[in-house]
Amino acid sequence: MNCPGNEWIWPDIREPELVERLLMDEDRFLELWLSLVGGFPVRAYDDEAFATGTGYPWPRPSGSFILEEGEGRLLADLDPRESAEAIDGFTGPASGRTPMLAIGSNASPEGLWRKFAHFEDPADRTLLAVSGLLHDFDICASAELALYGALPATVCPSPGTRVAASTIWLTPAQLTQLAWAEIPYLLGRLDARFEFESSFGGEADGLDACLVFVNRFGAFAPEGNPIALAPIAADNRVYSELPQAGLLRIVAELTYGRGTTAEQLVRKAFEEPAQAGPEVTGTMRAYAIRFDSDRWTPYPGPA
């Protein structure tokens, strides 16, 4: 498999502007972020927009899958020979692909297709996603309101917890595209066990280190502790959990007062972004816990 071993190899990111953003210090990035959210375009709001946001992290297949033209084809539906060939083709040394933990929308065919559908090369429109469990971490709501009206995922240390996630094998173009798209995220290595689902037919049973995106602003913690994303299953979860609608309601009331609804918050973010973006960012920063783990190494930049 093209997986990190004893000698870690960082991805070769060759776009200077992207590298500059990934390496920005917190003060510079906050200035950039406030400029971005204050300049979001006005968009039409409707029930479908609210449903999309509250549906985050969007449906996932019931097991490992191959992304093909926007659909998730279950690996379990292939015959043993086809499955073995697919696994080797996506994870073998000749693939040139890099494994990355997918903790939120990047574990969903719908979320992935939004980011990869435009690629001309068929290899850049497809990938293998292997389901499994991430050990000693949980997947929580970040202290950020995304453009689509949801609090996206970020990892949080949680000893003893095992949370459902995926590993996706990315081409260089796909990895670069995700790094551009995940604007308020740091790229880095997480030294944690990711256990492949038991039905996975590859040679390895998991990874002990992998790339992952971690939200710069940290986890949303209105009562002092992170809040886990309820749609993502976990064993031995210690944090409280909420669906998106509940999270958005809390953000709405903290920002605009008691009785403000989740729908009113998202509508304002769509229709009045120049005002809502900085206001919501201020609220989220006031109720955030920054990510801190000795098992995390940020991307250091080009060699």
DRENDO-1510 file (C-alpha; in Angstrom, 1 decimal, always signed):
<recs>
REC; n; res; u; v; w
REC; 1; MET; +0.0; +0.0; +0.0 .
REC; 2; ASN; +1.1; +3.6; -0.6 .
REC; 3; CYS; +0.8; +4.3; +3.1 .
REC; 4; PRO; +3.1; +6.0; +5.5 .
REC; 5; GLY; +5.6; +3.7; +7.1 .
REC; 6; ASN; +8.5; +4.3; +9.4 .
REC; 7; GLU; +9.7; +7.1; +7.1 .
REC; 8; TRP; +7.0; +9.7; +6.7 .
REC; 9; ILE; +6.7; +11.4; +3.3 .
REC; 10; TRP; +4.8; +14.7; +3.2 .
REC; 11; PRO; +2.7; +15.4; +0.1 .
REC; 12; ASP; +4.4; +17.4; -2.6 .
REC; 13; ILE; +2.2; +20.5; -2.8 .
REC; 14; ARG; +3.4; +22.8; -5.6 .
REC; 15; GLU; +1.1; +25.7; -5.5 .
REC; 16; PRO; +2.8; +28.6; -3.7 .
REC; 17; GLU; -0.4; +30.5; -2.8 .
REC; 18; LEU; -1.9; +27.3; -1.2 .
REC; 19; VAL; +1.3; +26.6; +0.7 .
REC; 20; GLU; +1.4; +30.2; +2.0 .
REC; 21; ARG; -2.2; +29.8; +3.3 .
REC; 22; LEU; -1.5; +26.5; +4.9 .
REC; 23; LEU; +1.5; +28.0; +6.8 .
REC; 24; MET; -0.2; +31.2; +7.8 .
REC; 25; ASP; +0.0; +32.1; +11.5 .
REC; 26; GLU; -3.3; +32.5; +13.4 .
REC; 27; ASP; -3.4; +36.3; +13.2 .
REC; 28; ARG; -2.8; +36.5; +9.5 .
REC; 29; PHE; -5.3; +33.7; +8.8 .
REC; 30; LEU; -8.0; +35.4; +10.9 .
REC; 31; GLU; -7.6; +38.6; +8.9 .
REC; 32; LEU; -7.9; +36.5; +5.7 .
REC; 33; TRP; -10.9; +34.7; +7.0 .
REC; 34; LEU; -12.8; +37.8; +8.1 .
REC; 35; SER; -12.2; +39.2; +4.6 .
REC; 36; LEU; -13.5; +36.1; +3.0 .
REC; 37; VAL; -16.7; +35.6; +5.1 .
REC; 38; GLY; -17.5; +39.3; +4.9 .
REC; 39; GLY; -17.2; +39.1; +1.1 .
REC; 40; PHE; -19.4; +36.0; +0.6 .
REC; 41; PRO; -22.0; +36.6; -2.1 .
REC; 42; VAL; -25.6; +37.1; -1.3 .
REC; 43; ARG; -27.5; +33.9; -2.1 .
REC; 44; ALA; -31.1; +32.9; -2.3 .
REC; 45; TYR; -32.3; +31.1; +0.8 .
REC; 46; ASP; -35.0; +28.4; +0.7 .
REC; 47; ASP; -36.0; +25.2; +2.5 .
REC; 48; GLU; -33.7; +23.1; +0.3 .
REC; 49; ALA; -30.7; +25.2; +1.4 .
REC; 50; PHE; -31.5; +24.6; +5.1 .
REC; 51; ALA; -32.0; +20.9; +4.4 .
REC; 52; THR; -28.6; +20.7; +2.8 .
REC; 53; GLY; -26.9; +22.3; +5.7 .
REC; 54; THR; -28.7; +20.3; +8.4 .
REC; 55; GLY; -28.1; +17.1; +6.4 .
REC; 56; TYR; -24.3; +17.5; +6.9 .
REC; 57; PRO; -22.1; +15.3; +6.8 .
REC; 58; TRP; -24.5; +13.8; +4.2 .
REC; 59; PRO; -25.2; +10.2; +3.5 .
REC; 60; ARG; -22.4; +7.6; +3.5 .
REC; 61; PRO; -22.5; +4.1; +2.0 .
REC; 62; SER; -22.8; +1.3; +4.6 .
REC; 63; GLY; -19.2; +0.2; +4.0 .
REC; 64; SER; -16.0; +0.8; +1.9 .
REC; 65; PHE; -16.8; +2.1; -1.5 .
REC; 66; ILE; -15.4; +3.3; -4.9 .
REC; 67; LEU; -16.4; +6.7; -6.0 .
REC; 68; GLU; -17.6; +6.4; -9.6 .
REC; 69; GLU; -19.3; +9.4; -11.4 .
REC; 70; GLY; -20.8; +10.7; -8.1 .
REC; 71; GLU; -22.0; +7.3; -6.8 .
REC; 72; GLY; -20.5; +5.1; -4.1 .
REC; 73; ARG; -20.1; +1.6; -5.4 .
REC; 74; LEU; -19.7; -0.8; -2.4 .
REC; 75; LEU; -16.5; -2.7; -2.4 .
REC; 76; ALA; -18.4; -5.7; -0.9 .
REC; 77; ASP; -20.6; -5.9; -4.1 .
REC; 78; LEU; -17.5; -6.8; -6.2 .
REC; 79; ASP; -16.4; -10.3; -6.7 .
REC; 80; PRO; -13.1; -11.2; -4.9 .
REC; 81; ARG; -11.0; -10.8; -7.9 .
REC; 82; GLU; -12.4; -7.4; -8.8 .
REC; 83; SER; -12.1; -6.3; -5.2 .
REC; 84; ALA; -8.5; -7.3; -5.0 .
REC; 85; GLU; -7.7; -5.5; -8.2 .
REC; 86; ALA; -9.4; -2.4; -7.1 .
REC; 87; ILE; -7.6; -2.3; -3.7 .
REC; 88; ASP; -4.2; -2.8; -5.4 .
REC; 89; GLY; -5.1; -0.2; -8.1 .
REC; 90; PHE; -6.0; +2.5; -5.6 .
REC; 91; THR; -3.6; +1.7; -2.7 .
REC; 92; GLY; -0.6; +0.0; -4.3 .
REC; 93; PRO; +2.8; +1.8; -4.8 .
REC; 94; ALA; +2.1; +2.3; -8.5 .
REC; 95; SER; -1.1; +4.2; -7.8 .
REC; 96; GLY; +0.7; +7.4; -6.7 .
REC; 97; ARG; -2.1; +8.1; -4.3 .
REC; 98; THR; -1.9; +9.3; -0.7 .
REC; 99; PRO; -4.2; +8.1; +2.1 .
REC; 100; MET; -6.1; +10.7; +4.1 .
REC; 101; LEU; -8.6; +10.5; +6.9 .
REC; 102; ALA; -12.1; +11.6; +5.9 .
REC; 103; ILE; -14.0; +12.7; +9.0 .
REC; 104; GLY; -16.9; +14.7; +7.6 .
REC; 105; SER; -18.3; +15.4; +4.1 .
REC; 106; ASN; -15.2; +13.9; +2.5 .
REC; 107; ALA; -16.5; +10.5; +3.6 .
REC; 108; SER; -19.6; +11.1; +1.5 .
REC; 109; PRO; -19.9; +10.4; -2.2 .
REC; 110; GLU; -22.0; +13.6; -2.5 .
REC; 111; GLY; -19.5; +15.7; -0.8 .
REC; 112; LEU; -16.5; +14.3; -2.7 .
REC; 113; TRP; -18.3; +14.7; -6.1 .
REC; 114; ARG; -18.9; +18.4; -5.5 .
REC; 115; LYS; -15.1; +18.8; -5.3 .
REC; 116; PHE; -13.9; +16.4; -8.0 .
REC; 117; ALA; -16.6; +16.3; -10.7 .
REC; 118; HIS; -14.8; +19.0; -12.7 .
REC; 119; PHE; -11.6; +17.1; -13.3 .
REC; 120; GLU; -11.0; +15.9; -16.8 .
REC; 121; ASP; -8.8; +12.9; -15.9 .
REC; 122; PRO; -11.1; +10.0; -14.9 .
REC; 123; ALA; -8.5; +9.0; -12.2 .
REC; 124; ASP; -9.1; +12.3; -10.5 .
REC; 125; ARG; -12.8; +11.8; -10.4 .
REC; 126; THR; -12.6; +8.4; -8.6 .
REC; 127; LEU; -11.1; +7.0; -5.4 .
REC; 128; LEU; -11.4; +4.3; -2.9 .
REC; 129; ALA; -12.8; +5.1; +0.5 .
REC; 130; VAL; -12.2; +2.5; +3.2 .
REC; 131; SER; -14.5; +2.5; +6.2 .
REC; 132; GLY; -13.3; +1.9; +9.8 .
REC; 133; LEU; -12.8; +3.3; +13.2 .
REC; 134; LEU; -10.4; +6.0; +14.4 .
REC; 135; HIS; -9.1; +5.3; +17.9 .
REC; 136; ASP; -8.8; +7.8; +20.8 .
REC; 137; PHE; -10.4; +10.7; +19.0 .
REC; 138; ASP; -14.0; +11.8; +18.3 .
REC; 139; ILE; -15.5; +13.8; +15.5 .
REC; 140; CYS; -16.9; +17.1; +16.7 .
REC; 141; ALA; -18.5; +20.3; +15.5 .
REC; 142; SER; -16.0; +22.9; +14.5 .
REC; 143; ALA; -16.2; +26.5; +15.7 .
REC; 144; GLU; -17.0; +27.6; +12.2 .
REC; 145; LEU; -20.2; +28.2; +10.1 .
REC; 146; ALA; -19.5; +26.8; +6.7 .
REC; 147; LEU; -20.8; +28.4; +3.5 .
REC; 148; TYR; -23.5; +25.7; +3.1 .
REC; 149; GLY; -24.9; +26.4; +6.6 .
REC; 150; ALA; -23.5; +23.8; +8.9 .
REC; 151; LEU; -20.8; +23.4; +11.5 .
REC; 152; PRO; -18.4; +21.1; +9.8 .
REC; 153; ALA; -16.4; +18.3; +11.4 .
REC; 154; THR; -13.0; +18.4; +13.2 .
REC; 155; VAL; -11.2; +15.8; +15.3 .
REC; 156; CYS; -11.0; +16.1; +19.1 .
REC; 157; PRO; -8.8; +14.0; +21.4 .
REC; 158; SER; -11.0; +11.5; +23.3 .
REC; 159; PRO; -9.0; +8.6; +24.9 .
REC; 160; GLY; -10.9; +5.3; +24.6 .
REC; 161; THR; -13.3; +6.5; +22.0 .
REC; 162; ARG; -13.5; +4.8; +18.6 .
REC; 163; VAL; -15.4; +6.9; +16.0 .
REC; 164; ALA; -16.5; +6.0; +12.5 .
REC; 165; ALA; -14.5; +7.5; +9.7 .
REC; 166; SER; -12.9; +6.6; +6.4 .
REC; 167; THR; -9.6; +6.6; +4.7 .
REC; 168; ILE; -9.6; +7.9; +1.1 .
REC; 169; TRP; -6.8; +7.4; -1.3 .
REC; 170; LEU; -6.1; +10.6; -3.2 .
REC; 171; THR; -4.3; +11.5; -6.4 .
REC; 172; PRO; -2.1; +14.6; -6.2 .
REC; 173; ALA; -4.8; +16.7; -8.0 .
REC; 174; GLN; -7.5; +15.5; -5.5 .
REC; 175; LEU; -5.3; +16.2; -2.5 .
REC; 176; THR; -4.5; +19.7; -3.7 .
REC; 177; GLN; -8.2; +20.3; -4.5 .
REC; 178; LEU; -9.2; +19.3; -1.0 .
REC; 179; ALA; -6.5; +21.5; +0.5 .
REC; 180; TRP; -7.8; +24.5; -1.4 .
REC; 181; ALA; -11.5; +23.7; -0.5 .
REC; 182; GLU; -10.9; +23.2; +3.2 .
REC; 183; ILE; -10.1; +26.9; +3.8 .
REC; 184; PRO; -10.2; +27.1; +7.6 .
REC; 185; TYR; -8.3; +23.9; +8.1 .
REC; 186; LEU; -4.7; +23.0; +8.8 .
REC; 187; LEU; -3.2; +20.0; +7.1 .
REC; 188; GLY; -1.1; +17.6; +9.1 .
REC; 189; ARG; -0.3; +14.1; +10.3 .
REC; 190; LEU; -2.3; +12.4; +13.0 .
REC; 191; ASP; -0.5; +9.6; +14.8 .
REC; 192; ALA; -3.5; +7.5; +15.7 .
REC; 193; ARG; -4.8; +4.1; +14.9 .
REC; 194; PHE; -7.3; +3.8; +12.1 .
REC; 195; GLU; -8.7; +0.3; +12.0 .
REC; 196; PHE; -10.1; -0.9; +8.7 .
REC; 197; GLU; -13.5; -2.5; +8.7 .
REC; 198; SER; -13.2; -6.3; +9.2 .
REC; 199; SER; -14.5; -7.1; +5.7 .
REC; 200; PHE; -11.8; -5.1; +4.0 .
REC; 201; GLY; -9.8; -7.5; +1.8 .
REC; 202; GLY; -6.4; -5.6; +1.7 .
REC; 203; GLU; -3.2; -6.9; +3.2 .
REC; 204; ALA; -3.1; -4.4; +6.0 .
REC; 205; ASP; -5.7; -4.1; +8.8 .
REC; 206; GLY; -5.3; -0.4; +9.4 .
REC; 207; LEU; -3.0; +2.6; +9.6 .
REC; 208; ASP; -1.0; +4.1; +12.5 .
REC; 209; ALA; -0.6; +7.5; +11.0 .
REC; 210; CYS; -2.4; +9.4; +8.3 .
REC; 211; LEU; -3.0; +12.9; +6.9 .
REC; 212; VAL; -6.1; +14.8; +8.2 .
REC; 213; PHE; -7.5; +18.3; +8.2 .
REC; 214; VAL; -8.0; +19.9; +11.6 .
REC; 215; ASN; -10.1; +23.1; +11.9 .
REC; 216; ARG; -7.9; +26.1; +12.8 .
REC; 217; PHE; -10.6; +27.6; +15.0 .
REC; 218; GLY; -11.0; +24.4; +17.0 .
REC; 219; ALA; -14.2; +22.7; +18.3 .
REC; 220; PHE; -17.4; +24.5; +19.2 .
REC; 221; ALA; -17.7; +24.3; +23.0 .
REC; 222; PRO; -20.5; +26.5; +24.3 .
REC; 223; GLU; -20.5; +24.8; +27.7 .
REC; 224; GLY; -16.7; +24.2; +27.9 .
REC; 225; ASN; -16.5; +20.8; +26.1 .
REC; 226; PRO; -16.6; +19.9; +22.4 .
REC; 227; ILE; -19.9; +18.6; +21.0 .
REC; 228; ALA; -19.8; +15.5; +18.9 .
REC; 229; LEU; -21.6; +15.2; +15.6 .
REC; 230; ALA; -24.6; +13.0; +16.4 .
REC; 231; PRO; -24.9; +11.5; +12.8 .
REC; 232; ILE; -21.4; +10.0; +13.2 .
REC; 233; ALA; -21.4; +6.9; +15.3 .
REC; 234; ALA; -18.9; +6.2; +18.0 .
REC; 235; ASP; -18.1; +3.7; +20.7 .
REC; 236; ASN; -17.3; +4.9; +24.2 .
REC; 237; ARG; -18.3; +8.5; +23.3 .
REC; 238; VAL; -17.7; +10.9; +26.3 .
REC; 239; TYR; -18.8; +14.1; +24.7 .
REC; 240; SER; -22.4; +15.2; +24.4 .
REC; 241; GLU; -23.7; +15.0; +20.8 .
REC; 242; LEU; -26.1; +17.0; +18.7 .
REC; 243; PRO; -27.4; +17.0; +15.1 .
REC; 244; GLN; -26.8; +20.1; +13.0 .
REC; 245; ALA; -30.2; +21.7; +13.7 .
REC; 246; GLY; -29.4; +21.7; +17.4 .
REC; 247; LEU; -25.9; +23.1; +16.9 .
REC; 248; LEU; -27.2; +25.9; +14.7 .
REC; 249; ARG; -29.9; +26.8; +17.2 .
REC; 250; ILE; -27.2; +27.3; +19.9 .
REC; 251; VAL; -25.1; +29.4; +17.6 .
REC; 252; ALA; -28.2; +31.5; +16.6 .
REC; 253; GLU; -29.1; +32.2; +20.2 .
REC; 254; LEU; -25.6; +33.0; +21.3 .
REC; 255; THR; -25.1; +35.4; +18.3 .
REC; 256; TYR; -28.6; +37.0; +18.0 .
REC; 257; GLY; -30.4; +36.4; +21.3 .
REC; 258; ARG; -32.7; +33.9; +22.9 .
REC; 259; GLY; -35.5; +32.7; +20.6 .
REC; 260; THR; -33.5; +33.1; +17.3 .
REC; 261; THR; -33.9; +29.9; +15.3 .
REC; 262; ALA; -31.5; +27.8; +13.3 .
REC; 263; GLU; -33.5; +28.8; +10.2 .
REC; 264; GLN; -33.1; +32.5; +10.9 .
REC; 265; LEU; -29.4; +32.1; +11.4 .
REC; 266; VAL; -28.8; +30.3; +8.1 .
REC; 267; ARG; -31.1; +32.7; +6.2 .
REC; 268; LYS; -29.1; +35.6; +7.6 .
REC; 269; ALA; -25.8; +33.9; +6.5 .
REC; 270; PHE; -27.2; +33.5; +3.0 .
REC; 271; GLU; -28.9; +36.9; +2.6 .
REC; 272; GLU; -26.7; +39.2; +4.7 .
REC; 273; PRO; -23.2; +37.6; +4.6 .
REC; 274; ALA; -21.3; +40.8; +5.0 .
REC; 275; GLN; -22.9; +41.3; +8.5 .
REC; 276; ALA; -23.5; +37.7; +9.5 .
REC; 277; GLY; -20.0; +36.4; +8.6 .
REC; 278; PRO; -18.0; +38.5; +11.1 .
REC; 279; GLU; -20.7; +38.3; +13.7 .
REC; 280; VAL; -21.0; +34.5; +13.7 .
REC; 281; THR; -17.2; +34.2; +13.6 .
REC; 282; GLY; -16.9; +36.4; +16.7 .
REC; 283; THR; -19.4; +34.1; +18.5 .
REC; 284; MET; -17.7; +30.9; +17.5 .
REC; 285; ARG; -14.3; +32.2; +18.5 .
REC; 286; ALA; -15.7; +33.0; +22.0 .
REC; 287; TYR; -16.9; +29.5; +22.4 .
REC; 288; ALA; -14.1; +27.5; +20.9 .
REC; 289; ILE; -11.5; +25.0; +22.2 .
REC; 290; ARG; -8.4; +24.9; +20.0 .
REC; 291; PHE; -7.1; +21.5; +18.9 .
REC; 292; ASP; -4.2; +20.3; +21.0 .
REC; 293; SER; -2.6; +16.9; +20.8 .
REC; 294; ASP; +1.0; +15.6; +21.0 .
REC; 295; ARG; -0.1; +13.1; +18.3 .
REC; 296; TRP; -0.5; +15.9; +15.7 .
REC; 297; THR; +2.2; +17.3; +13.4 .
REC; 298; PRO; +1.3; +20.2; +11.2 .
REC; 299; TYR; +2.3; +20.2; +7.5 .
REC; 300; PRO; +5.8; +21.9; +7.5 .
REC; 301; GLY; +5.8; +23.1; +3.9 .
REC; 302; PRO; +7.8; +22.0; +0.9 .
REC; 303; ALA; +11.0; +20.1; +1.6 .
</recs>
